[in-house]
Amino acid sequence: MYDVIIVGAGSVGSAAARELSRYQLSVLVLEKGHDLCAGASKCNSGMIHAGYDPIPGTNEAKFNAPGCSLMYQICDELDVPYLKNGTTIFATDDNGMKELQKLLHYAELNHVRAQIVTPPELYDLQPDIGKDVLGVLWVPDGGVTNPFSVTFALAENAYHNGVEFLKETEVTGIRKTDSGFTVTARSTLDPAAISSQASYVSFEKTAAGSTSAGDCSPVTCSFETRMIINCAGGHSDVINNMVSASHYHIIPRFGAHVVLDRKFSEKLTTTLMETPHDLPGGGHTKGMAIIPTLGGTMLLGCDATEVGDPDFTDTRRESIEQIVDYFKAAWKDLPTGSDGSPFPEDAIISIFGGCRPHADTNDFVIGEAEDAPGFVNAGGTESPAFTACVAIAQHVAGICIDRLKPEKNPSFDPYRKMKKAFRDMTNDERRAAIAENPDYARIVCRCEMVTEAEIRDAIRRPLGARSVSEVKLRTRAGMGRCQGGFCSPRVLEILSEELGISPLEVTQCGGRSTILSGRACQGL
Ligand SMILES: Cc1cc2nc3c(=O)[nH]c(=O)nc-3n(C[C@H](O)[C@H](O)[C@H](O)COP(=O)(O)OP(=O)(O)OC[C@H]3O[C@@H](n4cnc5c(N)ncnc54)[C@H](O)[C@@H]3O)c2cc1C
């Protein structure tokens, strides 16, 4: 029997797993995606929000500011790069300036450092900002990171410290028992793989009395556990409503980003945002932002539209047009366009989006369900829950620790050491890396300068990549100007070699997304 089952391996679930791995507990994370980080944690803006805008007194306010400090701390512990570049919220009219006063007041109540800066001091802070900007709220503790790198790092560290993970395994039912809960799940892994990765599992018998091993249809399996932490993001309402009569509902809020090529990053010293907007369905969006990324590209976005499906990720023409139109108009206010240059449509290299798990409670849903002791929610995790993931995780893991009273894990290791990315190494460091491993001498992704050594490492690491998109998220191979046009075939070959499968079986992103449809000629 498990002590704790965590549903969902996004940033919050992975952070909760790592917190629990500090103790002698048997913990299993169930993730329905082909990879970890299959939900909102994969497709967000990567901003480390300081906590200036959540309404004081809400869960969002309670977990945001502490989560911001903890995010920088775990990035240091787990060797994840970040940029503490501050956030600048700009106003171009009187209403905007009033909004900045409100945000400053919220920042004070939320214990977040912030100040309003107006010209001429503003030009010291951001020299190339547009002349129409009347003032900004300057929040020095804001930053940016790669949300998927953070999530993989948290999960990898939890795994290293003894937590079990099962991907491709979707929780479909939860039943209360005398000692806790029975969790039923549907998995596309085969039973042998499940048994080798999960210590305590039972398989549903087929009519013939055997497990469904050998066929490729999903396997139904079940797990006994004392406690559950619900970190299912956009599906956290479904999981909660399986157990508790105190229902809530997720209203998925889609947001898209436009990615601009590298050349614009030099002039932008901070992340620039417009003032937040209230939304008709409750809550607010933080507004459009221009966000420098760690890779040197630039994100523009994002909008907020209610959609029915929390897993919706399609980028639609209206959404992109809304973002581009906004930036066409605002470009002159931004450092990148204040010299009169027009919005650079030809610099758009990619678009992506996903859904914020907004709850109809208009707040994070955090804590033990009153009518289901042992069932702990970490749901309704819209923005800023990525920033707040470790603070939320400490809180929900704390509930389990208070209940189960485990001993500390004497071998817990909070650190993960990563090799510097080849593109960031000095020439001397590159020479040393190649001397140690000749695969560093082979550049696979030329746009992002990703080497074969780094791609093989991303596949071989614990909980590593098994598809082309999974390699991309872990290494940036395919994220540059050509968007994988040149490197994907080689990444596919390397995946085939490392996983010991035919190139025909390698997928873009798991499931049925195979890339090659057949052999063009015999003998290949
Ligand atoms: C467009 C956009 C921009 C954003 N920008 C920011 C930002 O800049 N900063 C910030 O702090 N936040 C931002 N957010 C919010 C942030 O992405 C979320 O708050 C955060 O990722 C929530 O993490 P999570 O782990 O709770 O959910 P998720 O990352 O969605 O993880 C939930 C996981 O549960 C799995 N799952 C679901 N159902 C089941 C099931 N039945 N069985 C097993 N597994 C299941 C899913 O596959 C998924 O992997 C943004 C969100 C969006 C969409």
Ligand as a Chemical Component Dictionary entry (heavy atoms), coordinates in Angstrom:
data_LIG
# 
_chem_comp.id                   LIG 
_chem_comp.type                 NON-POLYMER 
_chem_comp.pdbx_formal_charge   0 
_chem_comp.three_letter_code    LIG 
# 
loop_
_chem_comp_atom.comp_id 
_chem_comp_atom.atom_id 
_chem_comp_atom.alt_atom_id 
_chem_comp_atom.type_symbol 
_chem_comp_atom.charge 
_chem_comp_atom.model_Cartn_x 
_chem_comp_atom.model_Cartn_y 
_chem_comp_atom.model_Cartn_z 
_chem_comp_atom.pdbx_ordinal 
LIG C1  C1  C 0 -1.105 30.506 -21.430 1  
LIG C2  C2  C 0 -0.678 30.362 -19.993 2  
LIG C3  C3  C 0 0.276  31.223 -19.455 3  
LIG C4  C4  C 0 0.631  31.100 -18.114 4  
LIG N1  N1  N 0 1.656  31.856 -17.623 5  
LIG C5  C5  C 0 2.085  31.662 -16.357 6  
LIG C6  C6  C 0 3.215  32.359 -15.862 7  
LIG O1  O1  O 0 3.863  33.120 -16.587 8  
LIG N2  N2  N 0 3.576  32.161 -14.577 9  
LIG C7  C7  C 0 2.890  31.337 -13.738 10 
LIG O2  O2  O 0 3.236  31.247 -12.568 11 
LIG N3  N3  N 0 1.836  30.628 -14.193 12 
LIG C8  C8  C 0 1.448  30.754 -15.484 13 
LIG N4  N4  N 0 0.413  30.024 -15.970 14 
LIG C9  C9  C 0 -0.260 29.081 -15.081 15 
LIG C10 C10 C 0 0.549  27.807 -14.928 16 
LIG O3  O3  O 0 0.801  27.220 -16.167 17 
LIG C11 C11 C 0 -0.238 26.852 -14.044 18 
LIG O4  O4  O 0 -0.584 27.547 -12.898 19 
LIG C12 C12 C 0 0.591  25.641 -13.618 20 
LIG O5  O5  O 0 1.246  25.098 -14.722 21 
LIG C13 C13 C 0 -0.312 24.615 -12.963 22 
LIG O6  O6  O 0 0.464  23.454 -12.725 23 
LIG P1  P1  P 0 -0.258 22.114 -12.297 24 
LIG O7  O7  O 0 0.811  21.133 -12.009 25 
LIG O8  O8  O 0 -1.255 22.390 -11.254 26 
LIG O9  O9  O 0 -1.116 21.703 -13.574 27 
LIG P2  P2  P 0 -0.643 21.002 -14.933 28 
LIG O10 O10 O 0 0.668  21.472 -15.353 29 
LIG O11 O11 O 0 -1.792 21.128 -15.876 30 
LIG O12 O12 O 0 -0.461 19.498 -14.514 31 
LIG C14 C14 C 0 -1.550 18.626 -14.280 32 
LIG C15 C15 C 0 -1.116 17.259 -14.747 33 
LIG O13 O13 O 0 -2.120 16.329 -14.371 34 
LIG C16 C16 C 0 -2.258 15.388 -15.402 35 
LIG N5  N5  N 0 -3.590 14.774 -15.245 36 
LIG C17 C17 C 0 -4.793 15.356 -15.431 37 
LIG N6  N6  N 0 -5.790 14.479 -15.187 38 
LIG C18 C18 C 0 -5.195 13.312 -14.826 39 
LIG C19 C19 C 0 -5.684 12.039 -14.469 40 
LIG N7  N7  N 0 -6.991 11.765 -14.435 41 
LIG N8  N8  N 0 -4.795 11.054 -14.183 42 
LIG C20 C20 C 0 -3.448 11.297 -14.232 43 
LIG N9  N9  N 0 -2.947 12.487 -14.583 44 
LIG C21 C21 C 0 -3.788 13.497 -14.865 45 
LIG C22 C22 C 0 -2.099 16.216 -16.669 46 
LIG O14 O14 O 0 -1.741 15.423 -17.782 47 
LIG C23 C23 C 0 -0.997 17.180 -16.273 48 
LIG O15 O15 O 0 0.294  16.734 -16.614 49 
LIG C24 C24 C 0 0.022  30.119 -17.302 50 
LIG C25 C25 C 0 -0.901 29.233 -17.871 51 
LIG C26 C26 C 0 -1.235 29.340 -19.202 52 
LIG C27 C27 C 0 -2.167 28.342 -19.800 53 
# 
loop_
_chem_comp_bond.comp_id 
_chem_comp_bond.atom_id_1 
_chem_comp_bond.atom_id_2 
_chem_comp_bond.value_order 
_chem_comp_bond.pdbx_ordinal 
LIG C1  C2  SING 1  
LIG C2  C3  SING 2  
LIG C2  C26 DOUB 3  
LIG C3  C4  DOUB 4  
LIG C4  N1  SING 5  
LIG C4  C24 SING 6  
LIG N1  C5  DOUB 7  
LIG C5  C6  SING 8  
LIG C5  C8  SING 9  
LIG C6  O1  DOUB 10 
LIG C6  N2  SING 11 
LIG N2  C7  SING 12 
LIG C7  O2  DOUB 13 
LIG C7  N3  SING 14 
LIG N3  C8  DOUB 15 
LIG C8  N4  SING 16 
LIG N4  C9  SING 17 
LIG N4  C24 SING 18 
LIG C9  C10 SING 19 
LIG C10 O3  SING 20 
LIG C10 C11 SING 21 
LIG C11 O4  SING 22 
LIG C11 C12 SING 23 
LIG C12 O5  SING 24 
LIG C12 C13 SING 25 
LIG C13 O6  SING 26 
LIG O6  P1  SING 27 
LIG P1  O7  DOUB 28 
LIG P1  O8  SING 29 
LIG P1  O9  SING 30 
LIG O9  P2  SING 31 
LIG P2  O10 DOUB 32 
LIG P2  O11 SING 33 
LIG P2  O12 SING 34 
LIG O12 C14 SING 35 
LIG C14 C15 SING 36 
LIG C15 O13 SING 37 
LIG C15 C23 SING 38 
LIG O13 C16 SING 39 
LIG C16 N5  SING 40 
LIG C16 C22 SING 41 
LIG N5  C17 SING 42 
LIG N5  C21 SING 43 
LIG C17 N6  DOUB 44 
LIG N6  C18 SING 45 
LIG C18 C19 SING 46 
LIG C18 C21 DOUB 47 
LIG C19 N7  SING 48 
LIG C19 N8  DOUB 49 
LIG N8  C20 SING 50 
LIG C20 N9  DOUB 51 
LIG N9  C21 SING 52 
LIG C22 O14 SING 53 
LIG C22 C23 SING 54 
LIG C23 O15 SING 55 
LIG C24 C25 DOUB 56 
LIG C25 C26 SING 57 
LIG C26 C27 SING 58 
# 
